[in-house]
Amino acid sequence: MPDLFELIKTIAVSAVEARRPVEICFGTVQSTAPLTVRLSQKLVLEKEFFIVRQGVTTQSFKVGDKLILFRMQGGQQYLIYDKKGGL
């Protein structure tokens, strides 16, 4: 019976995730060479996790910049949208 429970749980989680294919989140640039971005106390991502728009390079950012990120469904890729700013 535990296998059936796990299968139902997996299906339910997949259904919820399918309804929100993208999540907006924020990160802080920790280093630029190589690019690392801290999303939380425990989660620091390296350049392999990022998709960038054409013309965006690591020189576009400096340590401490706050970034607006779009997390793709599944959490394995993040689109760097822009730097967070104020009005």
C-alpha distances in whole Angstrom, upper triangle without the diagonal:
4,5,5,6,9,10,11,13,14,16,17,19,20,22,23,25,26,28,30,31,33,34,37,37,40,41,44,46,46,48,49,50,47,46,43,42,40,37,36,37,34,34,37,37,40,42,39,37,40,41,45,47,50,53,51,51,50,54,53,51,52,51,50,49,47,45,43,40,38,34,33,29,27,30,31,34,37,40,43,45,47,49,48,51,53,56
4,5,5,6,9,10,10,12,14,15,16,18,20,21,23,24,26,28,29,31,31,34,34,37,38,41,42,42,44,46,46,43,42,39,38,36,34,33,33,31,31,34,34,36,38,36,34,37,38,42,44,47,50,47,48,47,51,50,48,49,47,46,46,43,42,40,37,35,31,30,27,24,27,28,31,34,37,40,42,44,46,45,48,50,53
4,5,5,6,9,10,11,12,14,15,17,18,20,21,22,25,26,27,30,30,33,34,36,37,40,42,41,43,45,45,42,41,38,37,36,33,33,33,31,30,33,33,35,37,34,32,35,36,40,42,45,48,46,46,46,49,48,47,48,46,46,45,43,41,39,36,34,30,28,25,22,25,26,30,32,35,38,40,43,45,44,48,50,52
4,5,5,6,9,10,11,12,14,15,17,19,20,21,23,25,26,29,30,33,34,37,38,41,43,43,45,46,47,44,42,40,38,37,34,34,35,32,32,35,34,36,38,35,33,36,37,40,43,46,48,46,47,47,50,49,48,49,47,46,46,43,41,39,36,33,30,28,25,23,26,27,30,33,36,39,40,43,45,44,48,49,52
4,5,5,6,9,10,11,12,14,15,17,18,20,22,24,25,27,27,31,31,34,35,38,40,41,43,44,45,42,41,38,36,35,32,31,32,29,29,32,32,35,37,34,32,34,36,39,41,45,47,45,46,45,49,47,46,47,45,44,44,41,39,37,34,32,28,27,23,21,24,26,29,31,34,37,38,41,43,42,45,47,49
4,5,5,6,9,10,10,12,14,15,16,18,20,22,22,25,25,29,29,32,32,36,37,37,39,41,42,39,37,34,33,32,29,28,29,27,26,29,29,31,33,31,28,31,32,36,38,41,44,42,42,42,45,44,43,44,42,41,41,38,36,34,31,29,25,24,21,18,21,22,26,28,31,34,36,39,40,39,43,45,47
4,5,5,6,9,10,11,12,14,15,16,19,21,21,24,25,28,29,32,33,37,38,39,40,42,42,39,38,35,34,33,30,30,31,29,28,30,30,32,33,31,28,31,32,35,38,41,43,41,42,42,45,44,43,44,43,42,41,39,36,34,31,29,25,23,20,18,21,22,25,28,31,34,35,38,40,40,43,45,48
4,5,5,6,9,10,11,13,14,15,17,19,20,23,24,28,29,32,33,37,39,39,41,42,43,41,39,36,35,33,30,30,31,29,28,31,31,33,35,32,29,32,33,36,38,41,44,42,43,43,46,45,43,45,44,42,41,38,36,34,31,28,25,23,20,18,21,23,26,28,31,34,35,38,40,39,42,44,46
4,5,5,6,9,10,11,12,14,16,17,19,21,21,25,25,29,30,33,35,36,38,39,40,38,36,33,31,30,27,26,28,26,25,28,28,30,32,30,27,29,30,34,36,39,42,39,40,40,43,42,40,42,40,39,38,35,33,31,28,26,22,21,18,16,18,21,24,26,28,31,33,35,37,36,39,41,43
4,5,5,6,9,10,11,12,15,16,17,19,20,23,24,27,28,32,33,34,36,37,38,35,33,31,29,28,25,25,27,25,23,26,26,28,29,27,24,26,27,31,33,36,39,37,37,37,41,39,38,40,38,37,37,34,31,29,26,24,20,18,15,13,16,18,21,23,26,29,30,33,35,35,38,40,42
4,6,5,6,9,10,10,13,15,16,19,20,24,25,28,30,33,35,36,38,39,40,37,35,33,31,30,27,27,30,27,26,29,28,30,31,28,25,27,28,31,33,36,39,37,38,39,42,40,39,41,40,39,38,35,32,30,27,24,21,19,15,14,17,19,22,24,26,30,31,34,36,35,39,40,43
4,5,5,6,9,10,11,13,15,18,18,22,23,27,29,32,34,35,38,39,40,38,35,33,31,29,26,26,28,26,25,28,27,30,31,29,26,28,28,31,33,36,39,37,38,38,42,40,39,40,39,38,37,33,31,29,26,23,20,19,15,14,17,20,22,24,26,29,30,33,35,34,37,38,40
4,5,5,6,9,10,11,13,15,15,19,20,23,25,28,31,32,34,35,36,34,31,29,27,26,22,22,25,23,21,24,24,26,28,25,22,24,25,28,30,33,36,34,35,35,38,37,35,37,36,34,33,30,28,25,22,20,17,15,12,11,14,16,19,20,23,26,27,30,31,31,34,35,38
4,5,5,6,9,10,11,14,15,19,20,24,25,29,31,32,34,34,36,33,31,29,27,26,23,24,26,24,22,25,24,26,27,24,21,23,23,26,28,31,34,32,34,34,37,36,35,36,36,35,33,30,28,25,22,19,16,14,10,9,13,15,17,19,21,25,26,29,31,30,34,36,38
4,5,5,7,9,11,14,15,19,21,25,27,30,32,34,36,37,38,36,33,31,29,28,25,26,28,27,25,27,26,29,29,27,24,25,25,28,29,33,35,34,35,36,39,37,36,38,38,36,35,31,29,26,23,20,17,15,12,12,15,18,19,21,23,26,26,30,32,31,34,36,38
4,5,5,7,9,12,13,16,18,22,24,28,30,32,34,35,37,34,31,29,27,26,22,23,25,24,23,25,24,27,28,26,23,24,24,27,28,32,34,32,34,34,37,35,34,36,35,33,32,28,26,23,21,18,15,14,11,11,14,17,18,19,21,24,24,27,29,28,31,33,34
4,5,5,7,9,10,14,16,19,21,25,27,29,31,31,33,31,28,26,24,23,20,21,23,22,20,22,21,24,24,22,19,20,20,23,25,28,31,29,30,31,34,32,31,33,32,31,29,26,23,20,18,14,12,10,7,8,10,13,15,16,18,21,21,24,26,26,29,31,33
4,5,6,9,12,15,18,21,24,27,29,31,33,33,35,32,30,28,26,26,22,24,27,25,23,25,23,26,25,24,20,21,21,23,24,28,31,29,31,32,35,33,32,34,34,33,31,28,25,22,19,15,13,11,8,10,12,15,16,17,18,21,22,25,27,27,30,32,34
4,6,9,11,14,17,21,23,27,29,32,34,34,36,34,31,29,26,26,23,24,27,26,24,26,25,27,27,26,22,22,22,24,25,28,31,29,32,32,35,33,32,34,34,33,30,27,24,21,19,15,14,12,10,12,14,17,17,18,19,22,21,24,27,26,29,30,32
4,6,7,10,13,17,20,23,26,28,30,30,32,30,27,25,23,22,19,21,24,23,21,23,21,24,24,23,19,19,19,21,22,25,28,26,28,29,32,29,28,31,30,29,27,23,21,17,15,11,10,9,7,10,12,15,15,14,15,18,18,21,23,22,25,27,28
4,7,10,13,17,19,23,24,27,28,28,30,28,25,24,21,22,19,21,24,23,20,22,20,22,21,20,16,16,16,18,19,22,25,23,26,26,29,27,27,29,29,28,26,23,20,16,13,10,8,6,5,8,10,12,12,12,13,16,16,19,22,22,25,27,29
4,7,10,13,16,19,21,24,25,25,27,26,22,21,18,19,16,18,22,21,18,19,17,19,19,18,15,14,13,15,16,20,22,21,23,23,26,24,23,26,26,24,22,19,16,13,10,6,6,5,6,9,9,11,10,9,10,13,12,16,18,18,21,23,25
4,6,10,13,17,19,21,24,24,26,25,21,19,16,16,13,15,19,19,16,17,16,19,19,19,15,14,14,16,17,21,23,21,23,23,25,23,22,24,24,22,20,16,14,11,8,6,5,7,8,10,9,12,11,9,10,12,12,15,16,16,19,21,23
4,7,10,14,16,19,21,22,25,23,20,18,15,15,11,14,18,18,16,16,16,18,18,19,15,14,14,15,16,20,21,19,21,21,23,20,19,21,21,19,17,13,10,7,6,5,6,9,11,13,11,14,12,9,10,10,10,12,13,12,15,17,19
4,7,11,13,16,19,19,22,21,17,15,12,11,8,10,14,15,12,13,13,16,16,17,14,13,14,15,17,21,22,18,20,19,21,19,17,19,18,16,14,10,8,6,5,6,7,11,13,14,11,13,12,9,10,10,10,11,12,11,14,16,19
4,7,10,13,16,17,20,19,15,13,9,9,6,9,13,14,12,12,12,15,15,17,14,13,15,15,17,20,21,17,18,17,19,17,14,15,14,12,10,7,6,5,6,8,10,13,16,17,13,15,14,10,11,10,10,10,9,8,12,14,17
4,7,9,12,13,16,15,12,10,6,5,4,8,11,12,10,9,9,12,13,15,13,12,14,14,17,20,20,16,16,15,17,15,12,13,11,9,8,6,5,7,7,10,11,15,17,18,14,15,13,10,11,10,11,11,10,9,13,16,19
4,6,9,11,14,14,11,9,5,5,7,9,11,13,11,9,10,12,13,16,14,13,16,16,18,21,20,16,16,13,15,14,10,10,8,6,6,5,6,9,10,14,15,18,21,21,17,18,16,13,14,11,13,12,10,10,13,16,19
4,6,7,11,11,7,6,4,6,9,12,13,14,12,9,10,10,11,15,14,12,15,14,17,19,18,14,13,10,12,11,8,7,5,5,5,7,7,11,12,15,16,19,22,22,18,18,16,14,14,11,13,12,10,11,14,17,21
4,7,10,9,7,5,5,6,10,12,12,13,12,8,10,10,12,15,15,14,17,17,20,22,21,17,15,12,13,14,10,8,5,6,8,10,11,14,15,18,18,21,24,23,20,19,18,16,17,14,17,16,14,15,18,21,24
4,6,6,5,5,7,10,13,15,16,16,14,11,11,10,11,14,15,14,17,16,19,21,19,16,13,9,11,12,9,8,6,8,10,12,13,16,16,20,20,23,25,25,21,20,19,17,18,15,18,16,15,17,19,22,26
4,5,4,7,9,12,15,18,19,19,17,13,12,10,10,13,14,13,15,14,17,18,16,13,10,6,7,9,7,7,7,10,10,13,13,16,16,19,20,22,26,25,22,20,18,16,16,14,17,15,14,17,19,23,26
3,5,8,11,14,18,20,21,20,18,14,13,10,10,13,15,14,17,16,19,19,17,15,11,8,9,12,11,10,10,14,14,17,16,20,19,22,22,24,27,26,23,21,19,18,19,16,19,19,18,21,23,26,30
4,6,10,13,16,18,19,18,16,12,11,7,7,10,12,12,15,15,18,19,18,15,11,8,11,13,12,12,11,14,15,17,16,19,18,20,20,22,25,24,21,18,17,16,17,15,19,18,18,21,23,27,30
4,7,10,13,16,17,17,14,10,8,6,6,9,10,10,12,12,15,17,16,12,10,7,10,11,9,10,9,12,12,13,12,15,14,17,17,19,22,21,18,16,14,13,14,12,15,15,14,17,20,24,27
4,7,10,12,13,13,10,7,5,5,6,10,10,10,13,14,17,19,18,15,13,10,13,13,11,11,9,11,11,12,12,14,13,16,15,18,21,20,16,15,14,12,14,12,15,15,15,16,20,23,27
4,6,9,11,11,9,6,5,7,8,11,10,10,13,13,17,19,19,15,14,11,14,14,11,11,9,9,9,9,9,11,10,13,13,16,19,18,14,14,13,11,12,10,13,13,12,14,17,20,24
4,6,7,8,6,4,6,9,12,14,12,12,16,17,20,22,22,19,18,15,18,17,14,13,11,10,11,10,10,12,11,14,14,17,19,18,14,15,14,12,14,13,15,15,14,14,17,20,24
4,7,8,6,6,7,11,13,15,12,13,15,17,20,23,23,19,19,17,20,19,16,16,14,12,12,10,10,10,10,12,11,14,16,16,12,13,13,11,13,12,14,15,14,14,17,20,23
4,5,5,7,10,13,16,18,15,16,19,20,23,27,27,23,23,20,23,22,19,18,16,14,14,12,13,14,13,15,14,17,18,17,14,15,16,14,17,16,18,18,17,16,19,21,25
4,6,8,12,15,18,19,17,19,22,23,27,30,30,26,25,22,25,24,21,20,16,15,16,15,16,17,17,19,17,20,21,20,17,18,19,18,20,19,22,21,20,19,22,24,27
4,7,10,13,17,18,16,18,21,23,26,29,30,26,25,22,25,25,22,21,18,17,18,17,17,18,17,19,17,19,20,18,15,16,17,17,20,20,22,23,22,21,24,27,30
4,6,10,13,14,12,14,17,19,23,26,26,23,22,20,23,22,19,19,17,16,17,15,15,16,14,15,13,16,17,15,12,12,13,13,16,16,19,20,19,19,22,25,29
4,7,10,12,10,12,16,17,21,23,24,20,19,16,19,19,16,16,14,13,14,14,13,15,13,15,14,16,18,16,13,13,13,12,15,14,18,18,17,18,21,24,28
4,7,8,6,8,12,14,18,20,21,17,16,14,17,17,15,16,14,15,15,14,13,14,12,13,12,14,16,15,11,10,10,9,12,12,15,16,16,18,21,25,28
4,6,6,8,11,13,17,19,19,16,14,12,15,16,14,15,14,15,15,15,14,16,13,15,14,16,18,17,13,11,11,11,13,12,16,17,17,19,23,26,29
4,5,5,8,10,13,15,16,13,11,9,13,14,13,15,14,16,15,16,14,15,13,15,14,15,18,17,14,12,10,10,11,11,14,15,16,19,22,26,29
4,6,8,11,15,16,17,15,14,13,17,17,17,18,18,20,19,19,16,17,14,15,14,14,16,15,12,9,8,10,11,12,16,18,19,21,25,29,32
4,7,10,14,16,18,15,14,14,18,17,16,18,18,19,18,17,14,14,11,11,10,10,13,12,9,6,5,6,9,10,14,16,17,19,23,26,29
4,6,10,13,14,11,11,11,15,14,14,16,17,17,16,15,12,12,9,10,9,10,13,13,11,9,6,5,6,7,10,12,14,17,20,24,27
4,7,10,12,10,11,12,15,14,15,18,19,20,17,16,13,12,10,10,10,10,14,14,12,10,7,6,5,6,9,12,14,17,20,24,26
4,6,8,6,8,10,13,11,12,16,17,18,16,15,12,12,10,11,12,13,16,18,15,14,10,8,6,5,7,9,12,15,18,22,24
4,6,6,9,12,14,11,13,17,19,20,17,17,13,13,12,12,14,15,18,20,18,17,13,11,8,7,7,9,13,16,18,21,23
4,6,9,12,13,12,15,18,21,22,19,19,16,16,15,16,18,18,22,23,22,20,16,15,12,11,11,12,15,18,20,24,25
4,6,10,10,9,12,16,19,21,18,18,16,16,16,18,20,21,24,26,24,22,19,17,13,12,12,12,14,18,19,23,24
4,7,8,6,9,13,15,17,14,15,12,13,13,15,17,19,22,24,21,20,16,14,11,9,10,9,11,15,17,20,22
4,5,5,8,11,14,16,14,15,13,15,15,17,19,20,24,25,22,20,17,15,13,10,12,12,13,16,18,22,24
4,5,6,8,10,13,12,14,12,15,15,18,19,21,24,25,21,20,17,15,14,11,13,12,12,16,18,22,24
4,5,7,10,13,12,14,14,17,17,20,22,24,28,28,25,23,21,18,17,14,15,13,13,16,18,21,24
4,7,11,12,10,12,11,14,15,18,20,22,26,27,24,23,19,17,15,11,12,10,9,13,14,18,20
4,7,9,6,9,9,12,14,17,19,22,25,26,22,22,19,16,15,11,12,10,8,11,13,16,19
4,6,6,9,11,14,16,19,21,24,27,28,24,23,21,18,17,14,15,13,10,13,14,17,20
4,6,9,11,15,16,20,21,24,27,27,23,23,21,18,18,15,17,14,12,13,15,18,21
4,6,9,13,15,19,20,23,26,26,23,23,21,18,18,15,16,14,11,11,13,15,19
4,6,10,12,16,18,21,24,25,21,22,19,16,16,12,13,10,7,8,9,13,16
4,7,10,13,15,19,22,23,19,20,18,14,14,11,11,9,6,5,8,11,15
4,6,10,12,15,19,20,16,17,15,11,10,7,7,6,4,5,9,12,16
4,7,10,13,16,18,15,16,13,10,9,6,6,5,6,6,9,12,15
4,6,9,13,14,11,12,10,6,6,5,6,7,9,10,13,16,19
4,6,9,12,10,11,8,5,5,7,7,10,12,13,16,19,21
4,7,8,6,8,6,5,7,9,10,13,15,16,19,22,24
4,6,6,7,6,6,8,11,12,16,18,19,22,25,27
4,6,8,8,9,11,15,16,19,22,22,25,28,30
4,6,8,10,13,16,18,21,23,24,27,30,32
4,6,7,11,13,16,18,20,20,24,27,30
4,7,10,13,16,19,21,22,25,28,31
4,7,10,12,15,18,19,23,26,29
4,6,9,12,14,15,19,22,25
4,6,9,12,14,17,20,23
4,6,8,11,14,18,20
4,7,9,12,15,17
4,6,9,12,15
4,6,10,13
4,7,10
4,7
4
